[in-house]
Amino acid sequence: MSREVKVFRIYGYMLIGHDSVPEWRKFIIEIPALKLEHALEKLYSDLGSRHKVKRSHIKILKIEEISPEEARSKYIKDLSKLTKMVIE
């Protein structure tokens, strides 16, 4: 069983302001995870906590696995370059 972390790029729409003026906003998010299921759970958790969006108001269009070098996020690029971690 491989424990290598993969990077997933997720494309979709989320419903913002569903009470007053509903608007579907496009998003592209890159998430490091071991499995696709973990990446999806992280996506729902992040969008729900940041934007108060319910899971039913998130529509996923496409998911692709990318290499860490292809990532647009500086955080993911830096994280992929780590060779060891020291915890004291």
TIRO-2110 file (N, C-alpha, C; in Angstrom, 1 decimal):
// TIRO-2110
0.8, -1.2, 0.0, N, 1, A
0.0, 0.0, 0.0, CA, 1, A
0.9, 1.2, 0.0, C, 1, A
0.6, 2.1, -0.9, N, 2, A
1.4, 3.3, -1.1, CA, 2, A
0.9, 4.4, -0.2, C, 2, A
1.8, 5.1, 0.5, N, 3, A
1.5, 6.2, 1.4, CA, 3, A
1.9, 7.6, 0.8, C, 3, A
2.1, 7.6, -0.5, N, 4, A
2.6, 8.8, -1.2, CA, 4, A
1.4, 9.8, -1.3, C, 4, A
1.7, 11.0, -1.0, N, 5, A
0.7, 12.1, -1.1, CA, 5, A
0.5, 12.5, -2.6, C, 5, A
-0.7, 12.6, -3.1, N, 6, A
-1.0, 13.0, -4.4, CA, 6, A
-1.6, 14.4, -4.3, C, 6, A
-1.6, 15.1, -5.5, N, 7, A
-2.2, 16.4, -5.6, CA, 7, A
-3.4, 16.3, -6.5, C, 7, A
-4.5, 16.8, -6.1, N, 8, A
-5.7, 16.8, -6.9, CA, 8, A
-6.2, 18.2, -7.2, C, 8, A
-6.5, 18.5, -8.5, N, 9, A
-7.0, 19.8, -8.9, CA, 9, A
-8.5, 19.5, -9.1, C, 9, A
-9.4, 20.3, -8.4, N, 10, A
-10.8, 20.1, -8.4, CA, 10, A
-11.4, 21.4, -9.0, C, 10, A
-12.3, 21.2, -10.1, N, 11, A
-13.0, 22.3, -10.7, CA, 11, A
-14.5, 22.2, -10.3, C, 11, A
-15.1, 23.3, -10.1, N, 12, A
-16.5, 23.2, -9.8, CA, 12, A
-17.2, 24.6, -9.6, C, 12, A
-18.4, 24.5, -9.1, N, 13, A
-19.2, 25.7, -8.8, CA, 13, A
-19.7, 25.6, -7.4, C, 13, A
-19.9, 26.8, -6.7, N, 14, A
-20.6, 26.8, -5.4, CA, 14, A
-21.6, 27.9, -5.4, C, 14, A
-22.7, 27.7, -4.7, N, 15, A
-23.8, 28.7, -4.6, CA, 15, A
-23.5, 29.6, -3.5, C, 15, A
-23.3, 30.9, -3.8, N, 16, A
-23.0, 31.9, -2.8, CA, 16, A
-24.3, 32.8, -2.7, C, 16, A
-24.7, 33.1, -1.5, N, 17, A
-25.8, 34.0, -1.2, CA, 17, A
-27.1, 33.4, -1.7, C, 17, A
-27.4, 32.2, -1.3, N, 18, A
-28.6, 31.5, -1.8, CA, 18, A
-29.9, 32.1, -1.3, C, 18, A
-29.9, 33.0, -0.2, N, 19, A
-31.1, 33.6, 0.3, CA, 19, A
-31.5, 34.9, -0.5, C, 19, A
-30.5, 35.8, -0.6, N, 20, A
-30.9, 37.1, -1.2, CA, 20, A
-30.7, 37.1, -2.7, C, 20, A
-29.5, 37.1, -3.2, N, 21, A
-29.2, 37.1, -4.6, CA, 21, A
-28.3, 35.9, -4.9, C, 21, A
-28.9, 34.7, -5.3, N, 22, A
-28.1, 33.5, -5.5, CA, 22, A
-27.1, 33.7, -6.7, C, 22, A
-25.9, 33.2, -6.5, N, 23, A
-24.9, 33.3, -7.6, CA, 23, A
-24.0, 32.1, -7.6, C, 23, A
-23.9, 31.4, -8.7, N, 24, A
-22.9, 30.3, -8.8, CA, 24, A
-21.6, 30.8, -9.1, C, 24, A
-20.6, 30.6, -8.2, N, 25, A
-19.2, 31.0, -8.5, CA, 25, A
-18.4, 29.8, -8.8, C, 25, A
-17.5, 30.0, -9.8, N, 26, A
-16.6, 29.0, -10.2, CA, 26, A
-15.4, 28.9, -9.2, C, 26, A
-14.8, 27.7, -9.0, N, 27, A
-13.6, 27.6, -8.2, CA, 27, A
-12.7, 26.5, -8.8, C, 27, A
-11.4, 26.7, -8.6, N, 28, A
-10.4, 25.7, -8.9, CA, 28, A
-9.5, 25.6, -7.7, C, 28, A
-9.5, 24.4, -7.1, N, 29, A
-8.8, 24.3, -5.8, CA, 29, A
-7.8, 23.1, -6.0, C, 29, A
-6.6, 23.2, -5.5, N, 30, A
-5.6, 22.1, -5.5, CA, 30, A
-5.5, 21.7, -4.0, C, 30, A
-5.6, 20.3, -3.8, N, 31, A
-5.6, 19.8, -2.5, CA, 31, A
-4.7, 18.6, -2.5, C, 31, A
-3.7, 18.6, -1.6, N, 32, A
-2.9, 17.4, -1.4, CA, 32, A
-3.6, 16.3, -0.5, C, 32, A
-3.6, 15.1, -0.9, N, 33, A
-4.3, 14.0, -0.1, CA, 33, A
-3.8, 12.7, -0.6, C, 33, A
-4.0, 11.7, 0.3, N, 34, A
-3.6, 10.3, 0.0, CA, 34, A
-4.6, 9.7, -1.0, C, 34, A
-5.9, 10.0, -0.9, N, 35, A
-6.9, 9.4, -1.8, CA, 35, A
-7.8, 10.5, -2.3, C, 35, A
-8.5, 10.2, -3.3, N, 36, A
-9.5, 11.1, -3.9, CA, 36, A
-10.6, 11.4, -2.8, C, 36, A
-11.0, 10.4, -2.1, N, 37, A
-12.1, 10.6, -1.1, CA, 37, A
-11.6, 11.6, 0.0, C, 37, A
-10.4, 11.6, 0.4, N, 38, A
-9.8, 12.5, 1.3, CA, 38, A
-9.8, 13.9, 0.8, C, 38, A
-9.5, 14.0, -0.5, N, 39, A
-9.4, 15.4, -1.1, CA, 39, A
-10.8, 16.0, -1.2, C, 39, A
-11.8, 15.1, -1.5, N, 40, A
-13.2, 15.6, -1.6, CA, 40, A
-13.7, 16.1, -0.2, C, 40, A
-13.4, 15.3, 0.8, N, 41, A
-13.8, 15.7, 2.2, CA, 41, A
-13.2, 17.0, 2.6, C, 41, A
-11.9, 17.2, 2.3, N, 42, A
-11.2, 18.4, 2.6, CA, 42, A
-11.8, 19.6, 1.8, C, 42, A
-12.2, 19.4, 0.6, N, 43, A
-12.8, 20.4, -0.2, CA, 43, A
-14.1, 20.9, 0.4, C, 43, A
-15.0, 19.9, 0.7, N, 44, A
-16.3, 20.2, 1.4, CA, 44, A
-16.1, 21.0, 2.7, C, 44, A
-15.1, 20.5, 3.5, N, 45, A
-14.8, 21.1, 4.8, CA, 45, A
-14.3, 22.5, 4.6, C, 45, A
-13.4, 22.8, 3.7, N, 46, A
-12.8, 24.1, 3.5, CA, 46, A
-13.9, 25.1, 3.0, C, 46, A
-14.6, 24.7, 2.0, N, 47, A
-15.6, 25.6, 1.4, CA, 47, A
-16.7, 25.9, 2.4, C, 47, A
-17.1, 24.9, 3.2, N, 48, A
-18.1, 25.1, 4.2, CA, 48, A
-17.7, 26.0, 5.3, C, 48, A
-16.5, 25.9, 5.7, N, 49, A
-16.0, 26.7, 6.8, CA, 49, A
-15.6, 28.1, 6.4, C, 49, A
-15.1, 28.3, 5.2, N, 50, A
-14.7, 29.6, 4.7, CA, 50, A
-15.9, 30.4, 4.2, C, 50, A
-16.8, 29.8, 3.4, N, 51, A
-17.8, 30.5, 2.7, CA, 51, A
-19.2, 30.2, 3.2, C, 51, A
-19.3, 29.3, 4.2, N, 52, A
-20.6, 28.9, 4.8, CA, 52, A
-21.5, 28.3, 3.7, C, 52, A
-20.9, 27.4, 2.9, N, 53, A
-21.6, 26.8, 1.8, CA, 53, A
-22.0, 25.3, 2.2, C, 53, A
-23.2, 24.9, 2.0, N, 54, A
-23.6, 23.6, 2.3, CA, 54, A
-23.1, 22.6, 1.2, C, 54, A
-22.9, 21.4, 1.6, N, 55, A
-22.4, 20.4, 0.6, CA, 55, A
-23.3, 20.3, -0.6, C, 55, A
-24.6, 20.4, -0.4, N, 56, A
-25.5, 20.3, -1.5, CA, 56, A
-25.4, 21.5, -2.5, C, 56, A
-24.8, 22.6, -2.0, N, 57, A
-24.6, 23.7, -2.9, CA, 57, A
-23.2, 23.8, -3.6, C, 57, A
-22.5, 22.7, -3.6, N, 58, A
-21.2, 22.5, -4.2, CA, 58, A
-21.4, 21.5, -5.4, C, 58, A
-21.1, 22.0, -6.6, N, 59, A
-21.2, 21.1, -7.8, CA, 59, A
-19.8, 20.9, -8.3, C, 59, A
-19.3, 19.7, -8.4, N, 60, A
-18.0, 19.4, -8.9, CA, 60, A
-18.1, 19.0, -10.4, C, 60, A
-17.3, 19.7, -11.2, N, 61, A
-17.3, 19.4, -12.6, CA, 61, A
-16.2, 18.4, -13.0, C, 61, A
-15.0, 18.6, -12.5, N, 62, A
-13.9, 17.7, -12.9, CA, 62, A
-12.9, 17.6, -11.8, C, 62, A
-12.3, 16.4, -11.7, N, 63, A
-11.2, 16.2, -10.8, CA, 63, A
-10.0, 15.6, -11.6, C, 63, A
-8.8, 16.1, -11.4, N, 64, A
-7.7, 15.5, -12.0, CA, 64, A
-6.5, 15.4, -11.1, C, 64, A
-5.8, 14.4, -11.2, N, 65, A
-4.6, 14.2, -10.4, CA, 65, A
-3.4, 14.8, -11.1, C, 65, A
-2.7, 15.7, -10.5, N, 66, A
-1.6, 16.4, -11.1, CA, 66, A
-0.3, 16.1, -10.3, C, 66, A
0.8, 16.4, -11.0, N, 67, A
2.1, 16.3, -10.3, CA, 67, A
2.3, 17.6, -9.4, C, 67, A
3.1, 17.5, -8.4, N, 68, A
3.3, 18.7, -7.5, CA, 68, A
4.0, 19.8, -8.3, C, 68, A
4.7, 19.5, -9.4, N, 69, A
5.4, 20.5, -10.2, CA, 69, A
4.3, 21.3, -11.0, C, 69, A
3.2, 20.7, -11.3, N, 70, A
2.2, 21.4, -12.1, CA, 70, A
1.3, 22.3, -11.2, C, 70, A
1.4, 22.2, -9.9, N, 71, A
0.5, 22.9, -9.0, CA, 71, A
0.8, 24.4, -9.1, C, 71, A
-0.3, 25.2, -9.0, N, 72, A
-0.2, 26.6, -9.0, CA, 72, A
0.1, 27.2, -7.7, C, 72, A
-0.3, 26.5, -6.6, N, 73, A
-0.1, 26.9, -5.3, CA, 73, A
1.3, 26.8, -4.8, C, 73, A
1.9, 27.9, -4.3, N, 74, A
3.3, 27.9, -3.8, CA, 74, A
3.4, 26.9, -2.6, C, 74, A
2.3, 26.9, -1.8, N, 75, A
2.3, 26.0, -0.6, CA, 75, A
2.5, 24.6, -1.0, C, 75, A
1.8, 24.1, -2.0, N, 76, A
1.9, 22.7, -2.4, CA, 76, A
3.3, 22.4, -3.0, C, 76, A
3.8, 23.4, -3.8, N, 77, A
5.1, 23.2, -4.4, CA, 77, A
6.2, 23.1, -3.3, C, 77, A
6.1, 24.0, -2.3, N, 78, A
7.1, 23.9, -1.2, CA, 78, A
6.9, 22.7, -0.4, C, 78, A
5.7, 22.2, -0.1, N, 79, A
5.5, 21.0, 0.6, CA, 79, A
6.0, 19.8, -0.1, C, 79, A
6.0, 19.8, -1.4, N, 80, A
6.4, 18.6, -2.1, CA, 80, A
8.0, 18.5, -2.2, C, 80, A
8.7, 19.6, -1.9, N, 81, A
10.1, 19.6, -1.9, CA, 81, A
10.7, 19.2, -0.6, C, 81, A
9.9, 19.0, 0.5, N, 82, A
10.4, 18.6, 1.8, CA, 82, A
11.0, 17.2, 1.7, C, 82, A
12.1, 17.0, 2.3, N, 83, A
12.7, 15.6, 2.3, CA, 83, A
12.6, 15.0, 3.7, C, 83, A
12.5, 15.8, 4.7, N, 84, A
12.4, 15.3, 6.0, CA, 84, A
11.7, 16.3, 6.9, C, 84, A
11.1, 15.9, 8.0, N, 85, A
10.5, 16.7, 9.0, CA, 85, A
10.9, 16.4, 10.4, C, 85, A
11.3, 17.4, 11.1, N, 86, A
11.8, 17.2, 12.5, CA, 86, A
10.8, 17.8, 13.4, C, 86, A
10.4, 16.9, 14.4, N, 87, A
9.4, 17.4, 15.4, CA, 87, A
10.1, 17.2, 16.7, C, 87, A
10.1, 18.3, 17.5, N, 88, A
10.8, 18.2, 18.8, CA, 88, A
9.8, 18.3, 19.9, C, 88, A
END
